[in-house]
Amino acid sequence: MVNPSYSKNALVEAEYQLALATLKRTQTLVVCGASGTGKSHMAHQLHREYLGNKPWVVQHCASFEAGRFESEFFGHSKGAFTGAIQNYPGLLGMARGGSVCLEEISHLSEPLQAKLLRFLETRTYRRVGDTLDRPFEGCLIFTSQVPLANLLASGQIRHDLFYRLASFEVNLLALPERPEDWSDLFQTLLGDVESELGLVRHPQASEWDWLKANWPEGHLHGVRRLLIQSTLTNLAFSEISQPQLKKEQAPYLPDEGSLKADLAACEKRLLERALAQSRETRSDLARKLGISRRALLYKLKEYGLSEKS
């Protein structure tokens, strides 16, 4: 039975059924849609409808390290390299019988796209340091903010990978065109914010009605930001968005799409502020920040912050 959150609008229903049929027949799917339209949410819904409680493994492509892609994606054997103290199944091994969801495929570099393509062609893989080729028994789901044809035109995806994936692409409608999804998506966001903060302020029904008429930028990312601000300030959505609320009064809350990326953005901003306000040596500044000088220099290099004279 189709998930009820996708069953009231005929166009949405058609897209959902196409996505579900594609996943069932090919074990592969690409969900495209603007930022904050619920691509990962829909992908998870499709996985649950098709595979139930089978493993669901998610990774944002920007978080892959170029030199460790094979280890992270395919896995490795004990002793395969320095630090490999035990066997590691990789994303594919963890998702066996279930689904791997790779978010924002455009963030994969061209060499990593080539490695992914070889796997897609055979559906077999070999762990680093192993001699055994293993078949992948599960589904592969990709997401992208931009349609694959646009990624191809801008040079963000290889031609051969584009032609491998283009047949499995479905495009998600913008949220204003999917009112039947709102209740389910809002409840999911409440759970996500509560997991991140340890608490969440539950908005009144009138606030949700106000929100539907005043969509923030970034769609679901904007709603998530409002939920966090509402929880931290105990203000209603409309109060947070009032023009007279000075920008500096609202807490700085980045929206990079994941908690890890948001924390990194906050750390970079704090380091920029410390550099702007300090005339101390690097060693003194490190002590003031409560970290080692080596750690400070590493972070400055990591975030591309200029050296002070």
N, C-alpha and C positions, 0 to 999 in steps of 0.2 A: 504494500500500500504506500502511496506517495506521502511523504512527510507533509502534514497539514499546513506547515508554514509556507509551502510552495504550491498550494492547490487551488487558490481562489481566483487568480488572474490567468486568463487563458494563455496569454503570451508567456508569462512566467512558467506556467505549467508545461508548455511546449518546450521551452528551453531546458527545464529540469528533466523532462522525460528524454530529451535528446542526449543530455549529459549522462544520465543514468544508463541509457542503452549503449552509448559509446564506451563507458567504463566496463560494462558487463561483457561486451563483445570483444574489446581490444585490450582490456586491462590497462589502458592508458588514457589520460585526459589532460587537457590544458584549459584552465578557467581564466578568462581574461575579463578585466573590468577595472574601472578607475579606482584610485586609492580610496579605501574606506567603504567600498560597496559590499563587502562581505564575501570575498572570494574564498578565503580559507574556511569560513563558516559553512559555505555551501559545499565545499569539497569534503568537509568532515561529515556533513549530513548525507552526502552521496555514499561515502564510505560506510557509514553506519547502516544505511538502508540495504546496501549490497552485501556487506561483510559482517554486519553486526558488531560484536565485541572483539573482533580480530585486531591485532596490533595496528596502531595508528602512530606513525613516526613523522614528525615535521622538522624541517631544517630550512632556514633562510639562506639562499645561495650566497649572500654577501658574507656570511660567517665562515665559509669554507676557506681554509688556508691553502694557498697554491701548492706548497710542498707536502701537504698532508691530505689532499683530496682522496687519494686511493685508500689510505688508512681509515679516514672518517666514513667514506661512502661504502667501500668494499669490505673493510675490516683488515685485520692483520693477525699474524701468528706470533706466538711467544718467541722472543729473540729475533724478530725480523729486523729490528733496528734498535739503537740505543734508547732505552726507556720502555721498550715493549716487553713488560715483565709478565704479561699474560695474554692469552688469546682474546681478541676483540672482534665481535661479529659484524661491526659496521652497521650503518643504517639499514642496508639491505637484509642483513642477518636478523636484526632486531625486528624488522617488519615482515618476516617470512610468514606467508599466509594472510597478511594484511595489506596495508598501504604505506608507501613512502610519499610524502607531499613535499616537494621542493618549491619554496616560495620565491617569486620574482626571478625567473630564469635568466633575465637579462643581466643580472649581477655576476653570472659565471663568466670568467675570462674565456677567450677563444681556445686556449689549450685545454681548459677544463671541459669546455663544450665538446671538444673532440673526444675526450675520454668518455664522456657521457654518451656520445653518439655510438661509439663502439659497443658499449653495453646495451644500448637500445636495439642495435641490429641483431644481437645474438641472444639477449636476455640471459646471458651467463656472465659470471664474474669470477675473479680469482683474488683471494685475500693476499695482501702484501706478505711476502715470505712463504707463501704456500705454493704447492704444485697442482692443487686440485681445482678444476673448473666447476663452479656450482651454478645450478639453474636458479633463477629468481622466481619464486612462486608467490606472486602478489601483484598489486596494482601500483602504478606510478602516476601521480597527479602533480601537475605543474601549475603555478599561477603566474600571471603577468599583468601589470597595470596597463600595458600597451598591447594591442593586437599584434600577433606574430608578424603579419605583413608589414606593419610599421617598424617593428624591430629590425626586420630584414632591410628595409629601405634606409634605416639610419645606421646600419652596420653593426648592430648590437647582437645579432645572432648569425651564426654561420648559415650559408645556403643549404648545406646538406642536412643540418639539424632542423632548419625550418621545414624542409620538405618531408622530413621524418615525422614531425609533430603536427603539421598544418591540418591533417585530416582529423585530428582529435580535438580541435579547438571549439570551445563554446564561449559566447560572450554574455556577461552578466549585465542586466539592465541597471540603470542608476536607481538608487534607493527611492526617490520620489515616485518612481513608476512601479514600486513593489510594496504598497502599504500593507499587504498581507504578511510581509516578513517582519514588520517593525516589532511586534510584541516579542517574538522569539529572539530577535537580535538584541533587543534591549535587555532581556533577561540574561542573555549570555554575557553582555557587557558588564552588568551588575556583578555577576559571578567573577569575571576577570579582575575587576577593580578591587573587589573584596579580597581576592587572593593576593593582589599586589600590596595593598595597604593594610590588610588585616581587619578592615572595616569598610562599610560603604553607607552613604546616606541614600535612603530609598526615596526617590522623588514622588510627589503627589501626582495623581492622575492628570490634574490641570497642567502640570509642568510638562508631561509627555505630550499633551495636546499642543501646548505652546511650542515645543520643540519641533513637532511635525510641520508647523507653519513657518519655522525659522531655522531651517537646516544650517548648521555651521559648516565652515570650510573643512574639507577632508572627510565629510560624511561620518562614518563610524569612528574614525580617529578623532574627529571633532567632538562627537558625542562622548567618547571616552574621556577626552580632556575636560569636558564640562562636568562629567560625573566625579572626576578626581577633584576638580576645583570646588564643586559643591560639597563634597565630603570634607575637604580640608577647611573650608570657610563656613560651612553650614548655611550657605545661601541658596536660594532657588535659582533655577537656570536663568530666568529673565533678569534677576538681580545681577548675576555675574556678567551678563551681556549688556547691561545698561551703559550707554555712552559716557555717563558721568563717572563711572568707575575708572579711575586712573589706571593706566597700564601698569605702572610700577606697583600698584596695590595687589595685583593678581600675582600669585606665585609663578615663578618661571617653570613651565612644564613642557619639555620638548615632546615631540610626537614623531619618533623615528620608526614606529611600527613594531617595536619589540622592547621589552623591559631592559634588555642588555644594551641596546643601542641608545635608549633614553638615558640610562645611567652614565654611559660614556659621554653623551652630549652635556649632561650636567657637570661631569668632572672636568671636561674641557673648559666650560664656561667659568667654573670656579678657579681653575688655573690661570685663565686669562685675567680674571679680576685680581688674583694675587700678584701676578706679574705687573699689572698696571699700577697697583697701590704700593708696591714694595721697591725699595732701593737697596735691599740687602743682597749679600752674596748668595750664590746657589746653596751653599751649605747652610747658611742661616735661614734661608727661606724654607729649605727642606725640614729643618728642625721646627720651624714655626708651623708648618703644615702637618707635622707628625709623621713624616716618611723619611726614608734614607735619601741621601744626595743622589745615589745611583738610580733609585726609583723615580726621583723627580726628573732627572735628565732623560730617563727612558720615556716618561710620560710626555715631556715636552717634544721629544722627537716623534713619538707616536701620533700626537695631535697636530704636528706641523707648526708648533708655536715658535716664533722667532726667538733667538737668543738675545738676552739683554747685554748691552755693552757694559 
